[in-house]
Amino acid sequence: MIRYEHPLNERIRTLMRLEDLFQRAQFFLAQTGAPAHHAALTVLFEITDVAARADLKTDLLQELERQKQLLGPLRSNPAIETRVLDSLLSDIDRASAALLAQTGKAGVHLRDNEWLMTIKQRTAIPGGVCEFDLPGYHYWLNGEPAARQNDLKGWIEPFQPIFGGLAIVLRLLRDNGRATRQTAYRGVFQLMLTTSKVAQLLRLTVPLDLPCVPEISANKYALNIRFIGVTGMDRGTVYDHDVDFELAFCNL
């Protein structure tokens, strides 16, 4: 099976973009080759741009506090496993404390580094980081892998409070949805939305071998999904077969 997620507001869209970027940065950081570390650094520049929203930290703190207020009273519910709930509340407390301890805008430590900003400017130019353009960067890339990893870890570390906070928010969002079986007849599915269907995230699950992908559009009134072919004669057109899939509406 393969799952497609579609955020329904800009706030969740930003969190999911940052989640993807953090995961890629950690993957490339774990490698030892210079090309992987170059990729990790370019991803860090992307994180800096996406995380530059002035209200990101405030949004995360407010959402974590709201979830804490919602989850706290569940301790008295006999159907709730207290150990799991207490662990989640502790995670929220740690994430909130880390965010509160963070000073300044996210990524300011990179923006204040003239050497890194020079590299960032050159990455916007195709082939702009060649050794003859940035000999200092070429020297860094040819240094000891462990030294590069230490530098990258130091540049990633200040972003960790944001990643810790958004990871909890997105986990709670994804867990708060129930999947239902649906069918897109001849590749098309439409659903009128009611107040009970208001969501912040849609999750679609389909068989991995299905030669099509969902194209989703939604507003507060209706949801439209078209499955578009990705192979052969169907490429780029509506998949002319019935598609069974799972659909979950997720909300915080």
C-alpha positions in Angstrom: 0.0 0.0 0.0 1.0 3.6 -0.5 -0.4 6.6 1.4 -0.9 10.1 0.1 -1.4 13.0 2.5 -3.0 16.3 1.6 -3.0 19.2 4.0 -6.0 21.4 3.9 -4.6 24.6 5.4 -1.4 26.6 5.1 -0.3 25.9 8.7 -0.3 22.1 8.3 1.3 22.5 4.9 4.2 24.4 6.4 4.6 21.8 9.2 4.6 18.9 6.7 7.2 20.7 4.5 9.5 21.1 7.5 9.0 17.5 8.5 10.1 16.3 5.1 13.1 18.7 5.0 14.2 17.6 8.5 14.0 13.9 7.6 16.1 14.6 4.4 18.7 16.6 6.3 19.1 13.8 8.9 19.4 11.2 6.1 22.2 13.1 4.3 23.9 14.0 7.5 24.3 10.3 8.4 26.2 9.7 5.2 30.0 10.3 5.0 30.4 11.4 1.3 30.9 15.0 0.3 28.0 15.0 -2.1 25.6 13.9 0.7 26.9 16.6 3.0 26.4 19.2 0.2 22.8 17.9 -0.1 22.4 18.2 3.7 23.6 21.8 3.6 21.2 22.8 0.8 18.3 21.2 2.7 19.3 23.3 5.7 19.0 26.4 3.6 15.5 25.3 2.6 14.6 24.7 6.2 15.8 28.2 7.0 13.5 29.7 4.4 10.5 27.7 5.4 11.0 28.2 9.1 11.4 32.0 8.7 7.7 32.5 9.5 7.5 34.8 12.5 4.6 33.0 14.0 5.8 29.4 13.6 7.2 29.1 17.2 4.1 30.7 18.7 1.8 28.5 16.7 3.5 25.4 17.9 3.5 26.5 21.5 -0.2 27.3 21.4 -1.1 24.0 19.8 1.0 22.0 22.2 -0.6 23.8 25.2 -4.1 23.2 23.7 -3.4 19.5 23.3 -2.1 19.3 26.8 -5.3 20.8 28.1 -7.3 18.4 26.0 -5.3 15.3 27.0 -4.9 16.0 30.7 -8.5 15.2 31.8 -8.3 11.8 30.1 -6.3 10.5 33.0 -9.7 9.8 34.7 -11.0 7.8 31.8 -10.6 4.0 32.6 -10.4 3.2 28.8 -7.2 5.2 28.5 -3.8 3.6 29.2 -2.3 6.0 31.7 1.3 5.1 31.0 1.0 6.0 27.3 -0.9 9.2 28.1 1.7 10.3 30.7 4.5 9.6 28.2 2.8 11.8 25.6 2.2 14.6 28.1 5.9 14.4 29.1 6.9 14.7 25.5 4.7 17.8 25.1 6.2 19.4 28.2 9.8 18.8 26.9 9.0 20.1 23.4 7.3 23.2 24.9 10.2 23.9 27.2 12.7 23.6 24.4 10.7 26.0 22.2 10.4 28.5 25.1 14.2 28.3 25.6 14.9 29.1 22.0 15.7 32.8 21.4 15.4 34.7 18.2 14.0 33.6 14.8 14.6 30.1 13.6 17.6 29.9 11.4 19.2 33.2 12.6 22.4 31.3 13.4 22.7 30.5 9.7 21.7 33.9 8.4 24.4 35.5 10.6 27.1 33.2 9.1 28.5 35.2 6.2 30.3 32.1 4.8 27.2 30.0 4.8 25.1 32.8 3.2 27.6 33.1 0.4 27.2 29.4 -0.3 23.4 29.8 -0.1 23.4 32.6 -2.7 25.5 30.5 -5.0 23.3 27.4 -4.7 20.5 29.4 -6.5 22.8 29.5 -9.6 22.9 26.3 -11.6 26.4 24.9 -11.0 27.2 27.9 -8.9 29.1 26.0 -6.2 31.9 24.7 -8.3 35.4 24.7 -6.8 36.5 27.7 -8.9 33.5 29.7 -7.6 33.8 28.8 -3.9 37.3 27.4 -3.1 36.7 27.7 0.6 33.6 25.5 0.3 35.6 23.1 -1.9 38.2 22.9 0.9 35.4 22.1 3.5 33.9 19.4 1.3 37.4 17.7 1.0 38.0 17.7 4.7 37.5 14.9 7.1 33.9 13.5 7.0 33.7 13.5 10.8 34.5 17.3 10.8 31.8 18.0 8.3 29.3 16.0 10.2 30.2 17.9 13.4 29.7 21.2 11.6 26.3 20.1 10.1 25.1 18.8 13.5 26.0 22.2 15.0 23.9 23.9 12.3 21.0 21.6 12.6 20.8 21.5 16.4 19.1 25.0 16.8 16.3 23.7 14.6 15.6 20.7 16.9 13.0 22.4 19.2 10.9 23.2 16.1 11.2 19.7 14.8 10.4 18.2 18.2 7.2 20.4 18.5 5.9 19.8 15.0 6.6 16.0 15.2 4.2 15.8 18.2 1.6 18.0 16.5 1.6 16.0 13.3 1.6 12.7 15.2 -1.5 13.7 17.1 -3.1 15.0 13.9 -2.5 11.7 12.0 -3.7 9.6 14.9 -6.9 11.5 15.1 -8.6 10.2 12.0 -10.6 7.1 11.2 -10.3 5.5 7.7 -13.3 4.5 5.6 -13.4 2.5 2.5 -14.4 4.5 -0.6 -14.6 3.9 -4.4 -13.7 6.4 -7.1 -15.9 5.3 -10.0 -14.0 5.5 -13.3 -11.2 7.4 -11.4 -13.4 10.1 -10.0 -14.6 10.6 -6.4 -16.7 13.5 -5.1 -18.0 14.2 -1.6 -20.0 17.0 -0.2 -18.6 18.1 3.1 -20.5 18.8 6.3 -19.4 20.3 9.6 -18.6 16.7 10.8 -16.2 16.3 7.9 -14.1 19.4 8.5 -10.5 18.4 8.5 -7.0 19.7 8.5 -5.4 16.7 6.7 -6.6 14.0 4.3 -4.9 10.6 4.1 -5.5 8.3 1.1 -4.3 4.8 1.0 -4.3 2.8 -2.2 -2.5 -0.4 -3.5 1.1 0.4 -4.4 0.8 -1.4 -7.8 -2.1 0.9 -8.9 -0.8 2.8 -12.0 -2.3 6.1 -11.0 -2.0 8.9 -8.3 -4.7 11.0 -6.6 -5.2 14.6 -7.6 -7.0 16.3 -4.7 -8.9 19.5 -4.5 -11.0 20.5 -1.5 -12.7 23.4 0.2 -15.1 23.7 3.1 -18.0 22.6 0.9 -16.7 19.7 -1.2 -13.9 17.2 -1.8 -12.9 16.2 -5.3 -10.4 13.4 -6.1 -9.3 12.4 -9.6 -7.0 9.5 -10.1 -4.5 10.3 -12.8 -2.7 7.7 -14.8 1.1 7.6 -14.6 2.0 4.9 -17.1 1.4 4.1 -20.7 -1.6 5.6 -22.6 -3.2 6.6 -19.3 -0.3 8.9 -18.4 -1.7 12.4 -17.5 -5.4 11.5 -18.0 -8.1 10.3 -15.6 -7.7 6.6 -14.9 -10.7 5.0 -16.5 -11.3 2.3 -14.0 -12.9 2.0 -10.5 -10.4 2.7 -7.7 -11.0 1.3 -4.2 -9.1 3.3 -1.5 -9.1 4.3 2.1 -9.9 7.9 3.1 -9.3 9.4 6.5 -10.2 12.9 7.7 -7.8 14.0 10.4 -8.3 16.9 12.7 -6.6 18.2 15.9 
